[in-house]
Amino acid sequence: MSCTNTKESGLESLIVSYLTDRNGYEEGTNADYNEAFAVDETRLFRFLRKTQAAEMEKLGGLADERGRRAFLGRLSSEIAKRGIVDVLRRGIKDRAAHFTFYYVTPTEGNAEAKALYDENIFSVTRQLRYTAGARLALDLCIFVNGLPLITMELKNSLTKQSTADAVRQYREDRSPRDLLFSFKRCMVHFAVDDRTVMFSAQLTGKASVFLPFNKGYQGGAGNPPNPAGLMTDYLWQDILTRAKLSRIIEGYAQLVKETGEGKGEKMIFPRYHQFDCVERLLADVRTHGIGRRYLVQHSAGSGKSNSIAWLAHGLVGLMRDGRPMVDSVLVVTDRRILDRQIRETVKQFMQVRSTFTWAKRSSTLRKAIADGKRIIVTTIEKFPYIAQAMNASLAGRHFAIIIDEAHAGQTGRNAAQMNRTLAGGEGALATDDEDKINELMESRRLLPNASYFAFTATPKNKTEELFGMRYEEDGAMMHRPFHVYTMKQAIEEGFILDVLKNYTTVESWYRIVRTVEDDPMFDTRRAQKKLRAFVEGKRNVIAQKAAVMAEHFCASVARRLGGKARAMIVTSSIERCAAYYRAVNDALAAEGRSYRALIAFSGEHEGVTCAEMNGFPDTDIPARFKEDPYRILVVADMFQTGFDEPLLTAMYVDKKLAGISAVQTLSRLNRAYPGKREVCVLDFANNEGDVADAFAKYYRTTLLAGETDPNKLHDLIAVMEGYEVYAGSDVERVVRRFLEGAERPLLDPTLDACAARYMELEVGEQIAFKSAAKNFVRTYQFLAMILSSSNAAWEKMSIFLHLLVPKLPSPPEEDLAEGILETVDLGSYRNAAREAIAILCADEDAVLSPVPTGSAAHPTAPELDPLSEIVAAFNKSFGNIVWTEDDEVRRQIYSLPVQVAQDRAYRNAMKNSDAQNARTESDRVLQDIIYKNIEDYLKLILHMQSTPGFEDRLRDFVFDTTYNGGGVPRVPTLPYDPHEPERYAPYAEQSREAADREDRFGKRS
């Protein structure tokens, strides 16, 4: 009785048997292999003799050994220069002959091409002795027409070995100096066991990089259990089939040139999810034709640019009945930086360069579409400029539209213009108002002559409903992505870092005090918002936070990544951004470091742009940020999305983040880099629960439960009609004249009359009408793209309201919290970092709710409370800790150096006398300040009297902080502000005895 072979050789036999018995492979032997040239010489010459005998005759039939060696030498040098994939695709020239080494997959109905393709010889050799004179053997090698394509090292968990052992074998025993393992000689190298697969496209000895080639399991890494066989049998039963391997050779594997200093060539081979995604999309288009929508939810780290390039390349190759199924592929992005990344990737992958166009300008885009360029990369904002110029010649064309980072921006007027353009619409063809209305409705709807492929890591509910697959579950309509590569899998496979793994929240406490005797009334809701913004924007508060950030960066971050680590500070406004920029640069200087911060915001701050503050254009920020001394980037609504900087290792957040904004902002940290094992976040504004909720929506698959109800549009119209702002005749008149291209004097009188009736409404009625109108326009723009039937009345109402709403002023809302900031001041501030934790996301698919249609808004009645109660409520919410006398003493200490520095006699002594005389003046001024204001400094005096040696240390502190032999004090000579004493704390830290001072006065809380 023969038992199951559970050894490594058993796995080897299983793979070879499947390939030879069921997939048309031949089994080679070591006798067929020529180690000197790394080819299966037997099958190579058999293939050439059978398919290209005439070309062989040009070289004398390659009948003698010398001729064969010369030919093999030429072939080997071309592979070394161009790579195995390019040689298979384009062949080689040898003197007067041109040889083809692979025949491509035939198009449907092409019998001649099919006959040639069938001549390809796929073979596999076991235990290949790949180097002469050595007993080294490779487990498996796959050849195509005698040329080596794939090597495989196999391991078996039942013998206590794994893929990791196979990887180790490649790194330690398979030298790239051996011809078979040299760069570009083979397409890919697989490390395989019965559970997982890894691959490398380039062996570099111990530095060889292997990547996972697994299906994923339960939203994460690995492979699912296989009820019909081994967990990894998809490799030989699917990927290595003749058909799939042919497609990889023809359209996926690619030798590219990397950009940047010191970069060279790189072999690209698809990861499993990339290949699976593109193949599934292409198969669906083949089956169902043009006109469907697809949502691809691929996390950061998925290699999305490559997936898009492969998809674009595959779509232009689809054929039906002898003609292309897709005339042009448009790759549309919504950001210029992505536009550049995508176009470079697509361009490198294209085998016929003339088919690719980057539409930098609208005129280029218009011409590219009209000329039928096969792949066009552009940004969506270019479409409105060409819509009017297109004609009906596009009506018979078919398009594929690949949308990168698909979000709500793809559902508005730019998208409608794009649809109108590609549909072949032209206004001149519409003969009456009804035709024009129908044309507009059709332009809003997704095109029947186009397929849409939307890629995003963070799909919103609108994106899910627009592009997701519809299915029914428990009687409810649901939507899900067509293909998913989750954030969880990307993290577990090591393509991105887990930004929540080392997360520290920094709690801030504030205590405000009244500065007026009376007790005025204010709107509580508005007052609390103003007070929070007031205390968080105080210069001393920002200075303390910046000092925490700078200290953390210098102590815990700066030396990482070989001293290259960078950090980002995320702020809530331009004003805060500028304040942090100054404060963190001051704090870095106080730490004695040469590091500097950069600033990034749009617009101006106090008449100055960030380009002027940095000293170079904004476009240079990404490149300059990589250079010393710039180590920290301070941002306000810039570089929080689409910024790919692997050196980012820490982030300091002082801005409320929610939902997609939280995920996109924090994900700037997740890019992998050699030696980058973890990142850290210090968050001053958010709590762990909110951050976990935001990430949970996109950690695994994102689903949509339900759909937007179009009847809500009827409800909104009913609300608006109830206020009698417009009549049906007003709508008809304005829409008719607008579609006829009438001059403004024929439109505005009707719109102005409607606006006048709006102004006669009560404030609450104005709010209700305008909010209903805006909600109608927004909701209709979305629904018009997906509804199967049209509604001309809705289209007319959308046009009318789009023109009317800008003429409706928002009702003036009385600010009953105005003036509250003049009645309070910040009494105390303290912050404390909690222990760093790993925020865990729920390991389950997330479900979103449908797009809300909104309703008529109504004003909220203000709730008036006395100032004393508002202050008490604020302090309870944001300062509910035990404040000690030490806090007040510490504030007084920080106030003293700047006051002493104002004294003219002390400044003269610094300038004209020696240090001893200057010290005498400093001590005199300090004593005068304290004892002439004894009521203000009572707590400090009591501390001096009860703590031996404290007064001497205080004198040392003030002198060390202020003395400068040049006569100019170290601290600012601006008038002292008693309400912001801690503003001057950073100057105290510049003293050469800063560490000793901390011991003298106690560490700051």
Stockholm file with secondary structure:
# STOCKHOLM 1.0

chainA/1-1005         MSCTNTKESGLESLIVSYLTDRNGYEEGTNADYNEAFAVDETRLFRFLRKTQAAEMEKLGGLADERGRRAFLGRLSSEIAKRGIVDVLRRGIKDRAAHFTFYYVTPTEGNAEAKALYDENIFSVTRQLRYTAGARLALDLCIFVNGLPLITMELKNSLTKQSTADAVRQYREDRSPRDLLFSFKRCMVHFAVDDRTVMFSAQLTGKASVFLPFNKGYQGGAGNPPNPAGLMTDYLWQDILTRAKLSRIIEGYAQLVKETGEGKGEKMIFPRYHQFDCVERLLADVRTHGIGRRYLVQHSAGSGKSNSIAWLAHGLVGLMRDGRPMVDSVLVVTDRRILDRQIRETVKQFMQVRSTFTWAKRSSTLRKAIADGKRIIVTTIEKFPYIAQAMNASLAGRHFAIIIDEAHAGQTGRNAAQMNRTLAGGEGALATDDEDKINELMESRRLLPNASYFAFTATPKNKTEELFGMRYEEDGAMMHRPFHVYTMKQAIEEGFILDVLKNYTTVESWYRIVRTVEDDPMFDTRRAQKKLRAFVEGKRNVIAQKAAVMAEHFCASVARRLGGKARAMIVTSSIERCAAYYRAVNDALAAEGRSYRALIAFSGEHEGVTCAEMNGFPDTDIPARFKEDPYRILVVADMFQTGFDEPLLTAMYVDKKLAGISAVQTLSRLNRAYPGKREVCVLDFANNEGDVADAFAKYYRTTLLAGETDPNKLHDLIAVMEGYEVYAGSDVERVVRRFLEGAERPLLDPTLDACAARYMELEVGEQIAFKSAAKNFVRTYQFLAMILSSSNAAWEKMSIFLHLLVPKLPSPPEEDLAEGILETVDLGSYRNAAREAIAILCADEDAVLSPVPTGSAAHPTAPELDPLSEIVAAFNKSFGNIVWTEDDEVRRQIYSLPVQVAQDRAYRNAMKNSDAQNARTESDRVLQDIIYKNIEDYLKLILHMQSTPGFEDRLRDFVFDTTYNGGGVPRVPTLPYDPHEPERYAPYAEQSREAADREDRFGKRS
#=GR chainA/1-1005 SS CCCCCCSHHHHHHHHHHHHHHHSCCEEECGGGEETTTTEEHHHHHHHHHHHCHHHHHTTGGGCSHHHHHHHHHHHHHHHHHHCHHHHHHHCEEETTEEECCCCCCCCTTCHHHHHHHTTCCEEEEEEECCSTTSCCCEEEEEEETTEEEEEEEECCGGGTCCHHHHHHHHHHHSCTTSGGGSTTTSSEEEEECSSCEEEESSCCGGGCCCEECCCCBTTBSSCCCCTTSCTTTHIIIIITSHHHHHHHHHHTCEEEECCSTTCCEEEECCCHHHHHHHHHHHHHHHHHCSCCEEEEEECTTSCHHHHHHHHHHHHHTCEETTEESCSEEEEEESSHHHHHHHHHHHHHHCSSGGGEEECCSHHHHHHHHHHTCSEEEEEGGGGGGTGGGCCGGGTTCCEEEEEETCCGGGGSHHHHHHHHHHTTCCGGGCCSHHHHHHHHHHHHSCCTTEEEEEEESSCCHHHHHHHSEEEEETTEEEEECSEEECHHHHHHTTSBCCTTTTEEEEEEEEEEEECSSSCCEEEHHHHHHHHHHHHHTCHHHHHHHHHHHHHHIIIIITTHHHHTCEEEEEESSHHHHHHHHHHHHHHHHHTTCCCEEEEEESSCBTTBCHHHHHTSCGGGHHHHHTSTTEEEEEEESSSSSSCCCTTEEEEEEESCCCHHHHHHHHGGGCBCCTTCCCCEEEESSCCHHHHHHHHHHHHSCEEEESCCCTHHHHHHHHHHHTTTSCCHHHHHHHHHHHHTTCCHHHHHHHHHHHHHHHHTSCHHHHHHHHHHHHHHHHHHHHHHHHCSSCCHHHHHHHHHHHHHGGGSCCCCCCCTTTTGGGSEEEEEEEEEECCCBCCCCCSSCEEECCCCCCCCCCCCCCCEEEHHHHHHHHHHHHCCSCCCHHHHHHHHHHHHHHHHTTCHHHHHHHHHSCHHHHHHHHHHHHHHHHHHTTTTTHHHHHHHHHSTTHHHHHHHHHHHHHCCTTSSCSSCCSCCCTTCGGGGHHHHTTSTTHHHHHHHHCCCC
#=GC SS_cons          CCCCCCSHHHHHHHHHHHHHHHSCCEEECGGGEETTTTEEHHHHHHHHHHHCHHHHHTTGGGCSHHHHHHHHHHHHHHHHHHCHHHHHHHCEEETTEEECCCCCCCCTTCHHHHHHHTTCCEEEEEEECCSTTSCCCEEEEEEETTEEEEEEEECCGGGTCCHHHHHHHHHHHSCTTSGGGSTTTSSEEEEECSSCEEEESSCCGGGCCCEECCCCBTTBSSCCCCTTSCTTTHIIIIITSHHHHHHHHHHTCEEEECCSTTCCEEEECCCHHHHHHHHHHHHHHHHHCSCCEEEEEECTTSCHHHHHHHHHHHHHTCEETTEESCSEEEEEESSHHHHHHHHHHHHHHCSSGGGEEECCSHHHHHHHHHHTCSEEEEEGGGGGGTGGGCCGGGTTCCEEEEEETCCGGGGSHHHHHHHHHHTTCCGGGCCSHHHHHHHHHHHHSCCTTEEEEEEESSCCHHHHHHHSEEEEETTEEEEECSEEECHHHHHHTTSBCCTTTTEEEEEEEEEEEECSSSCCEEEHHHHHHHHHHHHHTCHHHHHHHHHHHHHHIIIIITTHHHHTCEEEEEESSHHHHHHHHHHHHHHHHHTTCCCEEEEEESSCBTTBCHHHHHTSCGGGHHHHHTSTTEEEEEEESSSSSSCCCTTEEEEEEESCCCHHHHHHHHGGGCBCCTTCCCCEEEESSCCHHHHHHHHHHHHSCEEEESCCCTHHHHHHHHHHHTTTSCCHHHHHHHHHHHHTTCCHHHHHHHHHHHHHHHHTSCHHHHHHHHHHHHHHHHHHHHHHHHCSSCCHHHHHHHHHHHHHGGGSCCCCCCCTTTTGGGSEEEEEEEEEECCCBCCCCCSSCEEECCCCCCCCCCCCCCCEEEHHHHHHHHHHHHCCSCCCHHHHHHHHHHHHHHHHTTCHHHHHHHHHSCHHHHHHHHHHHHHHHHHHTTTTTHHHHHHHHHSTTHHHHHHHHHHHHHCCTTSSCSSCCSCCCTTCGGGGHHHHTTSTTHHHHHHHHCCCC
//
